[in-house]
Protein backbone atom coordinates (compact mmCIF):
# COMPACT_ATOMS: atom_id res chain seq x y z
CA UNK A 1 0.00 0.00 0.00
CA UNK A 2 2.90 2.32 -0.82
CA UNK A 3 4.09 2.25 2.79
CA UNK A 4 7.77 1.72 1.98
CA UNK A 5 7.67 4.55 -0.58
CA UNK A 6 6.25 6.84 2.09
CA UNK A 7 8.90 5.86 4.65
CA UNK A 8 11.64 6.36 2.06
CA UNK A 9 10.26 9.84 1.40
CA UNK A 10 10.34 10.70 5.12
CA UNK A 11 13.91 9.44 5.45
CA UNK A 12 15.49 10.73 2.25
CA UNK A 13 13.61 13.97 1.64
CA UNK A 14 12.33 15.00 5.07
CA UNK A 15 15.38 13.61 6.93
CA UNK A 16 13.32 12.14 9.76
CA UNK A 17 15.24 10.26 12.47
CA UNK A 18 15.25 6.49 12.79
CA UNK A 19 13.17 6.75 15.95
CA UNK A 20 10.49 8.84 14.18
CA UNK A 21 10.45 6.52 11.16
CA UNK A 22 9.88 3.53 13.43
CA UNK A 23 6.96 5.32 15.10
CA UNK A 24 5.36 6.10 11.72
CA UNK A 25 5.85 2.51 10.59
CA UNK A 26 4.21 1.11 13.73
CA UNK A 27 1.19 3.40 13.42
CA UNK A 28 0.66 2.65 9.74
CA UNK A 29 1.24 -1.09 10.13
CA UNK A 30 -1.51 -1.05 12.75
CA UNK A 31 -3.87 0.80 10.41
CA UNK A 32 -3.13 -1.55 7.51
CA UNK A 33 -3.76 -4.54 9.78
CA UNK A 34 -7.17 -3.03 10.60
CA UNK A 35 -7.91 -2.65 6.87
CA UNK A 36 -7.06 -6.31 6.32
CA UNK A 37 -9.52 -7.27 9.07
CA UNK A 38 -12.14 -5.21 7.23
CA UNK A 39 -11.27 -7.04 3.98
CA UNK A 40 -9.85 -3.88 2.36
CA UNK A 41 -6.75 -4.58 0.29
CA UNK A 42 -6.58 -1.40 -1.80
CA UNK A 43 -5.68 1.96 -0.25
CA UNK A 44 -7.88 3.65 -2.86
CA UNK A 45 -10.94 2.09 -1.22
CA UNK A 46 -10.30 3.81 2.12
CA UNK A 47 -12.86 6.43 3.12
CA UNK A 48 -13.40 8.42 6.29
CA UNK A 49 -15.98 5.92 7.53
CA UNK A 50 -13.24 3.27 7.68
CA UNK A 51 -10.92 5.67 9.48
CA UNK A 52 -13.63 6.41 12.07
CA UNK A 53 -14.03 2.67 12.56
CA UNK A 54 -10.32 2.39 13.30
CA UNK A 55 -10.55 5.28 15.78
CA UNK A 56 -13.45 3.56 17.54
CA UNK A 57 -11.55 0.27 17.75
CA UNK A 58 -8.51 2.01 19.26
CA UNK A 59 -10.62 3.75 21.91
CA UNK A 60 -12.41 0.50 22.72
CA UNK A 61 -9.01 -1.11 23.29
CA UNK A 62 -8.22 1.58 25.88
CA UNK A 63 -5.85 3.70 23.78
CA UNK A 64 -5.85 7.29 25.06
CA UNK A 65 -7.13 10.18 22.94
CA UNK A 66 -3.63 11.68 22.93
CA UNK A 67 -2.13 8.49 21.50
CA UNK A 68 -4.95 8.15 18.96
CA UNK A 69 -4.26 11.72 17.79
CA UNK A 70 -0.60 10.86 17.31
CA UNK A 71 -1.49 7.80 15.24
CA UNK A 72 -3.89 9.85 13.16
CA UNK A 73 -1.17 12.44 12.59
CA UNK A 74 0.93 9.66 11.03
CA UNK A 75 -2.06 8.63 8.93
CA UNK A 76 -2.69 12.20 7.84
CA UNK A 77 0.89 12.58 6.60
CA UNK A 78 0.61 9.25 4.79
CA UNK A 79 -2.52 10.29 2.92
CA UNK A 80 -1.02 13.68 2.06
CA UNK A 81 1.89 11.82 0.47
CA UNK A 82 -0.46 9.55 -1.48
CA UNK A 83 -2.43 12.54 -2.69
CA UNK A 84 0.72 14.47 -3.67
CA UNK A 85 2.03 11.48 -5.64
CA UNK A 86 -1.41 11.13 -7.28
CA UNK A 87 -2.03 7.66 -5.94
CA UNK A 88 -5.29 9.03 -4.50
CA UNK A 89 -7.68 11.47 -6.11
CA UNK A 90 -8.93 12.66 -2.74
CA UNK A 91 -7.56 12.74 0.81
CA UNK A 92 -10.03 10.90 3.11
CA UNK A 93 -8.60 12.74 6.15
CA UNK A 94 -9.64 16.23 5.02
CA UNK A 95 -12.74 16.36 7.23
CA UNK A 96 -11.03 14.89 10.29
CA UNK A 97 -10.75 16.88 13.53
CA UNK A 98 -8.46 15.82 16.36
CA UNK A 99 -9.98 14.24 19.44
CA UNK A 100 -10.25 16.45 22.50
CA UNK A 101 -7.50 15.78 25.01
CA UNK A 102 -7.61 16.74 28.67
CA UNK A 103 -4.59 18.82 29.64
CA UNK A 104 -2.74 16.97 32.37
CA UNK A 105 -0.03 19.12 33.90
CA UNK A 106 2.94 16.87 34.65
CA UNK A 107 4.40 17.37 38.10
CA UNK A 108 8.19 17.81 38.03
CA UNK A 109 10.52 16.49 40.70
CA UNK A 110 11.34 18.95 43.44
CA UNK A 111 14.86 20.30 43.83
CA UNK A 112 15.09 18.43 47.12
CA UNK A 113 14.26 15.11 45.44
CA UNK A 114 16.81 15.61 42.66
CA UNK A 115 19.56 16.79 44.99
CA UNK A 116 18.90 13.95 47.44
CA UNK A 117 19.41 11.46 44.63
CA UNK A 118 22.44 13.12 43.02
CA UNK A 119 24.15 13.75 46.37
CA UNK A 120 23.66 10.16 47.55
CA UNK A 121 26.77 7.95 47.70
CA UNK A 122 27.27 5.36 44.95
CA UNK A 123 29.91 2.80 43.97
CA UNK A 124 32.32 4.93 41.94
CA UNK A 125 34.33 1.82 40.99
CA UNK A 126 31.36 -0.01 39.48
CA UNK A 127 30.69 0.60 35.79
CA UNK A 128 26.88 0.34 35.87
CA UNK A 129 26.54 2.43 39.04
CA UNK A 130 28.72 5.15 37.52
CA UNK A 131 26.85 5.03 34.21
CA UNK A 132 23.36 5.06 35.76
CA UNK A 133 24.15 7.97 38.03
CA UNK A 134 25.66 9.93 35.13
CA UNK A 135 22.63 9.23 32.90
CA UNK A 136 20.30 10.70 35.52
CA UNK A 137 22.56 13.70 36.07
CA UNK A 138 22.83 14.35 32.33
CA UNK A 139 19.05 14.21 31.83
CA UNK A 140 18.58 16.74 34.63
CA UNK A 141 21.55 19.01 33.88
CA UNK A 142 21.01 19.25 30.11
CA UNK A 143 17.28 18.55 29.64
CA UNK A 144 17.97 16.34 26.61
CA UNK A 145 15.43 13.78 25.45
CA UNK A 146 15.89 10.08 26.21
CA UNK A 147 16.45 9.25 22.53
CA UNK A 148 18.96 12.10 22.20
CA UNK A 149 20.97 10.67 25.09
CA UNK A 150 20.86 7.14 23.67
CA UNK A 151 22.29 8.29 20.32
CA UNK A 152 24.91 10.57 21.89
CA UNK A 153 28.39 9.86 20.51
CA UNK A 154 31.71 10.01 22.33
CA UNK A 155 32.84 12.88 20.10
CA UNK A 156 29.69 14.86 21.01
CA UNK A 157 30.71 15.25 24.67
CA UNK A 158 33.28 18.02 24.98
CA UNK A 159 34.44 18.11 28.60
CA UNK A 160 37.16 20.68 27.94
CA UNK A 161 34.66 23.26 26.69
CA UNK A 162 31.85 22.11 28.98
CA UNK A 163 29.30 21.41 26.26
CA UNK A 164 27.44 18.60 24.51
CA UNK A 165 26.41 18.46 20.86
CA UNK A 166 22.89 17.06 20.65
CA UNK A 167 21.22 15.66 17.54
CA UNK A 168 17.56 16.51 18.02
CA UNK A 169 14.36 15.91 16.09
CA UNK A 170 14.63 16.05 12.30
CA UNK A 171 18.43 15.91 12.65
CA UNK A 172 18.64 19.43 14.03
CA UNK A 173 21.85 20.00 16.00
CA UNK A 174 22.17 22.15 19.10
CA UNK A 175 24.79 22.67 21.81
CA UNK A 176 23.91 22.35 25.47
CA UNK A 177 26.25 23.44 28.29
CA UNK A 178 27.08 21.24 31.25
CA UNK A 179 27.73 22.25 34.86
CA UNK A 180 31.26 21.86 36.20
CA UNK A 181 30.25 19.25 38.76
CA UNK A 182 29.27 16.84 35.98
CA UNK A 183 32.66 16.97 34.28
CA UNK A 184 34.41 14.84 36.90
CA UNK A 185 31.62 12.25 36.77
CA UNK A 186 32.02 12.04 32.99
CA UNK A 187 35.76 11.52 33.32
CA UNK A 188 35.26 8.79 35.95
CA UNK A 189 32.69 7.04 33.78
CA UNK A 190 34.92 7.14 30.68
CA UNK A 191 37.73 5.39 32.55
CA UNK A 192 35.38 2.55 33.53
CA UNK A 193 33.90 2.50 30.01
CA UNK A 194 37.29 1.61 28.51
CA UNK A 195 37.19 -1.77 30.27
CA UNK A 196 33.86 -2.88 28.76
CA UNK A 197 33.69 -1.11 25.39
CA UNK A 198 34.13 -2.64 21.97
CA UNK A 199 36.39 -1.02 19.39
CA UNK A 200 33.53 -0.18 17.03
CA UNK A 201 31.22 1.31 19.68
CA UNK A 202 31.05 5.07 19.17
CA UNK A 203 28.04 5.76 21.44
CA UNK A 204 28.79 7.57 24.68
CA UNK A 205 26.56 5.46 26.92
CA UNK A 206 26.90 1.69 26.61
CA UNK A 207 25.74 -1.45 28.42
CA UNK A 208 27.98 -3.74 30.45
CA UNK A 209 28.29 -5.82 27.26
CA UNK A 210 29.80 -2.87 25.41
CA UNK A 211 26.88 -2.03 23.12
CA UNK A 212 24.60 1.01 22.85
CA UNK A 213 22.02 1.50 25.62
CA UNK A 214 18.31 1.27 24.81
CA UNK A 215 15.07 3.02 25.77
CA UNK A 216 13.75 0.55 28.33
CA UNK A 217 17.10 0.53 30.15
CA UNK A 218 17.04 4.32 30.57
CA UNK A 219 13.42 4.21 31.74
CA UNK A 220 14.19 1.41 34.20
CA UNK A 221 17.17 3.28 35.69
CA UNK A 222 15.21 6.52 36.20
CA UNK A 223 12.25 4.63 37.67
CA UNK A 224 14.45 2.62 40.03
CA UNK A 225 16.45 5.57 41.36
CA UNK A 226 13.63 8.07 41.77
CA UNK A 227 11.29 5.55 43.39
CA UNK A 228 13.66 5.70 46.36
CA UNK A 229 13.34 9.47 46.85
CA UNK A 230 9.93 10.34 45.38
CA UNK A 231 6.34 9.22 45.94
CA UNK A 232 5.19 10.47 42.53
CA UNK A 233 3.08 8.09 40.49
CA UNK A 234 4.53 9.32 37.19
CA UNK A 235 8.29 8.74 37.02
CA UNK A 236 10.03 8.75 33.65
CA UNK A 237 12.99 10.27 31.76
CA UNK A 238 10.63 12.88 30.29
CA UNK A 239 9.73 14.07 33.80
CA UNK A 240 13.43 14.85 34.28
CA UNK A 241 13.36 16.96 31.10
CA UNK A 242 10.24 18.63 32.45
CA UNK A 243 12.04 19.18 35.77
CA UNK A 244 15.04 20.74 34.02
CA UNK A 245 12.84 23.32 32.26
CA UNK A 246 10.71 24.06 35.32
CA UNK A 247 13.69 24.60 37.64
CA UNK A 248 15.34 26.95 35.14
CA UNK A 249 12.16 29.00 34.80
CA UNK A 250 11.71 29.03 38.59
CA UNK A 251 15.17 30.55 38.89
CA UNK A 252 14.33 33.31 36.39
CA UNK A 253 15.69 31.86 33.13
CA UNK A 254 14.45 33.49 29.92
CA UNK A 255 11.75 31.45 28.16
CA UNK A 256 13.48 31.81 24.78
CA UNK A 257 16.76 30.55 26.25
CA UNK A 258 14.99 27.49 27.69
CA UNK A 259 13.38 26.92 24.28
CA UNK A 260 16.82 26.78 22.64
CA UNK A 261 18.21 24.45 25.30
CA UNK A 262 15.28 22.06 24.88
CA UNK A 263 15.52 22.13 21.10
CA UNK A 264 11.90 23.18 20.62
CA UNK A 265 10.88 24.45 17.20
CA UNK A 266 8.34 26.91 18.61
CA UNK A 267 7.88 28.84 21.83
CA UNK A 268 4.42 27.34 22.34
CA UNK A 269 6.03 23.96 23.09
CA UNK A 270 8.17 25.50 25.82
CA UNK A 271 5.29 27.43 27.37
CA UNK A 272 3.85 24.16 28.63
CA UNK A 273 6.48 24.23 31.38
CA UNK A 274 5.38 27.63 32.64
CA UNK A 275 2.34 25.97 34.26
CA UNK A 276 4.60 24.24 36.76
CA UNK A 277 6.68 27.31 37.50
CA UNK A 278 3.48 29.23 38.31
CA UNK A 279 3.50 27.61 41.76
CA UNK A 280 6.79 29.32 42.56
CA UNK A 281 5.59 32.60 41.06
CA UNK A 282 2.44 32.51 43.19
CA UNK A 283 4.58 32.04 46.27
CA UNK A 284 6.69 35.08 45.38
CA UNK A 285 3.54 37.05 44.59
CA UNK A 286 1.90 36.17 47.91
CA UNK A 287 5.02 37.15 49.86
CA UNK A 288 5.62 40.39 47.98
CA UNK A 289 2.26 41.94 47.04
CA UNK A 290 0.97 44.42 49.66
CA UNK A 291 -2.67 43.35 49.22
CA UNK A 292 -1.87 39.69 49.85
CA UNK A 293 -0.82 40.55 53.41
CA UNK A 294 -4.25 41.90 54.34
C-alpha positions in Angstrom: 0.0 0.0 0.0 2.9 2.3 -0.8 4.1 2.2 2.8 7.8 1.7 2.0 7.7 4.5 -0.6 6.3 6.8 2.1 8.9 5.9 4.7 11.6 6.4 2.1 10.3 9.8 1.4 10.3 10.7 5.1 13.9 9.4 5.5 15.5 10.7 2.2 13.6 14.0 1.6 12.3 15.0 5.1 15.4 13.6 6.9 13.3 12.1 9.8 15.2 10.3 12.5 15.3 6.5 12.8 13.2 6.7 15.9 10.5 8.8 14.2 10.4 6.5 11.2 9.9 3.5 13.4 7.0 5.3 15.1 5.4 6.1 11.7 5.9 2.5 10.6 4.2 1.1 13.7 1.2 3.4 13.4 0.7 2.6 9.7 1.2 -1.1 10.1 -1.5 -1.0 12.8 -3.9 0.8 10.4 -3.1 -1.5 7.5 -3.8 -4.5 9.8 -7.2 -3.0 10.6 -7.9 -2.6 6.9 -7.1 -6.3 6.3 -9.5 -7.3 9.1 -12.1 -5.2 7.2 -11.3 -7.0 4.0 -9.9 -3.9 2.4 -6.7 -4.6 0.3 -6.6 -1.4 -1.8 -5.7 2.0 -0.3 -7.9 3.6 -2.9 -10.9 2.1 -1.2 -10.3 3.8 2.1 -12.9 6.4 3.1 -13.4 8.4 6.3 -16.0 5.9 7.5 -13.2 3.3 7.7 -10.9 5.7 9.5 -13.6 6.4 12.1 -14.0 2.7 12.6 -10.3 2.4 13.3 -10.5 5.3 15.8 -13.5 3.6 17.5 -11.6 0.3 17.7 -8.5 2.0 19.3 -10.6 3.8 21.9 -12.4 0.5 22.7 -9.0 -1.1 23.3 -8.2 1.6 25.9 -5.9 3.7 23.8 -5.8 7.3 25.1 -7.1 10.2 22.9 -3.6 11.7 22.9 -2.1 8.5 21.5 -5.0 8.2 19.0 -4.3 11.7 17.8 -0.6 10.9 17.3 -1.5 7.8 15.2 -3.9 9.9 13.2 -1.2 12.4 12.6 0.9 9.7 11.0 -2.1 8.6 8.9 -2.7 12.2 7.8 0.9 12.6 6.6 0.6 9.2 4.8 -2.5 10.3 2.9 -1.0 13.7 2.1 1.9 11.8 0.5 -0.5 9.5 -1.5 -2.4 12.5 -2.7 0.7 14.5 -3.7 2.0 11.5 -5.6 -1.4 11.1 -7.3 -2.0 7.7 -5.9 -5.3 9.0 -4.5 -7.7 11.5 -6.1 -8.9 12.7 -2.7 -7.6 12.7 0.8 -10.0 10.9 3.1 -8.6 12.7 6.2 -9.6 16.2 5.0 -12.7 16.4 7.2 -11.0 14.9 10.3 -10.7 16.9 13.5 -8.5 15.8 16.4 -10.0 14.2 19.4 -10.3 16.4 22.5 -7.5 15.8 25.0 -7.6 16.7 28.7 -4.6 18.8 29.6 -2.7 17.0 32.4 0.0 19.1 33.9 2.9 16.9 34.6 4.4 17.4 38.1 8.2 17.8 38.0 10.5 16.5 40.7 11.3 19.0 43.4 14.9 20.3 43.8 15.1 18.4 47.1 14.3 15.1 45.4 16.8 15.6 42.7 19.6 16.8 45.0 18.9 14.0 47.4 19.4 11.5 44.6 22.4 13.1 43.0 24.2 13.8 46.4 23.7 10.2 47.6 26.8 7.9 47.7 27.3 5.4 44.9 29.9 2.8 44.0 32.3 4.9 41.9 34.3 1.8 41.0 31.4 0.0 39.5 30.7 0.6 35.8 26.9 0.3 35.9 26.5 2.4 39.0 28.7 5.1 37.5 26.8 5.0 34.2 23.4 5.1 35.8 24.1 8.0 38.0 25.7 9.9 35.1 22.6 9.2 32.9 20.3 10.7 35.5 22.6 13.7 36.1 22.8 14.3 32.3 19.1 14.2 31.8 18.6 16.7 34.6 21.5 19.0 33.9 21.0 19.3 30.1 17.3 18.5 29.6 18.0 16.3 26.6 15.4 13.8 25.4 15.9 10.1 26.2 16.5 9.2 22.5 19.0 12.1 22.2 21.0 10.7 25.1 20.9 7.1 23.7 22.3 8.3 20.3 24.9 10.6 21.9 28.4 9.9 20.5 31.7 10.0 22.3 32.8 12.9 20.1 29.7 14.9 21.0 30.7 15.2 24.7 33.3 18.0 25.0 34.4 18.1 28.6 37.2 20.7 27.9 34.7 23.3 26.7 31.9 22.1 29.0 29.3 21.4 26.3 27.4 18.6 24.5 26.4 18.5 20.9 22.9 17.1 20.7 21.2 15.7 17.5 17.6 16.5 18.0 14.4 15.9 16.1 14.6 16.0 12.3 18.4 15.9 12.7 18.6 19.4 14.0 21.9 20.0 16.0 22.2 22.2 19.1 24.8 22.7 21.8 23.9 22.3 25.5 26.2 23.4 28.3 27.1 21.2 31.3 27.7 22.2 34.9 31.3 21.9 36.2 30.2 19.3 38.8 29.3 16.8 36.0 32.7 17.0 34.3 34.4 14.8 36.9 31.6 12.2 36.8 32.0 12.0 33.0 35.8 11.5 33.3 35.3 8.8 35.9 32.7 7.0 33.8 34.9 7.1 30.7 37.7 5.4 32.5 35.4 2.6 33.5 33.9 2.5 30.0 37.3 1.6 28.5 37.2 -1.8 30.3 33.9 -2.9 28.8 33.7 -1.1 25.4 34.1 -2.6 22.0 36.4 -1.0 19.4 33.5 -0.2 17.0 31.2 1.3 19.7 31.1 5.1 19.2 28.0 5.8 21.4 28.8 7.6 24.7 26.6 5.5 26.9 26.9 1.7 26.6 25.7 -1.4 28.4 28.0 -3.7 30.5 28.3 -5.8 27.3 29.8 -2.9 25.4 26.9 -2.0 23.1 24.6 1.0 22.8 22.0 1.5 25.6 18.3 1.3 24.8 15.1 3.0 25.8 13.7 0.6 28.3 17.1 0.5 30.1 17.0 4.3 30.6 13.4 4.2 31.7 14.2 1.4 34.2 17.2 3.3 35.7 15.2 6.5 36.2 12.3 4.6 37.7 14.5 2.6 40.0 16.4 5.6 41.4 13.6 8.1 41.8 11.3 5.5 43.4 13.7 5.7 46.4 13.3 9.5 46.8 9.9 10.3 45.4 6.3 9.2 45.9 5.2 10.5 42.5 3.1 8.1 40.5 4.5 9.3 37.2 8.3 8.7 37.0 10.0 8.8 33.6 13.0 10.3 31.8 10.6 12.9 30.3 9.7 14.1 33.8 13.4 14.9 34.3 13.4 17.0 31.1 10.2 18.6 32.4 12.0 19.2 35.8 15.0 20.7 34.0 12.8 23.3 32.3 10.7 24.1 35.3 13.7 24.6 37.6 15.3 26.9 35.1 12.2 29.0 34.8 11.7 29.0 38.6 15.2 30.5 38.9 14.3 33.3 36.4 15.7 31.9 33.1 14.4 33.5 29.9 11.8 31.5 28.2 13.5 31.8 24.8 16.8 30.5 26.3 15.0 27.5 27.7 13.4 26.9 24.3 16.8 26.8 22.6 18.2 24.4 25.3 15.3 22.1 24.9 15.5 22.1 21.1 11.9 23.2 20.6 10.9 24.4 17.2 8.3 26.9 18.6 7.9 28.8 21.8 4.4 27.3 22.3 6.0 24.0 23.1 8.2 25.5 25.8 5.3 27.4 27.4 3.9 24.2 28.6 6.5 24.2 31.4 5.4 27.6 32.6 2.3 26.0 34.3 4.6 24.2 36.8 6.7 27.3 37.5 3.5 29.2 38.3 3.5 27.6 41.8 6.8 29.3 42.6 5.6 32.6 41.1 2.4 32.5 43.2 4.6 32.0 46.3 6.7 35.1 45.4 3.5 37.0 44.6 1.9 36.2 47.9 5.0 37.1 49.9 5.6 40.4 48.0 2.3 41.9 47.0 1.0 44.4 49.7 -2.7 43.3 49.2 -1.9 39.7 49.8 -0.8 40.5 53.4 -4.2 41.9 54.3 
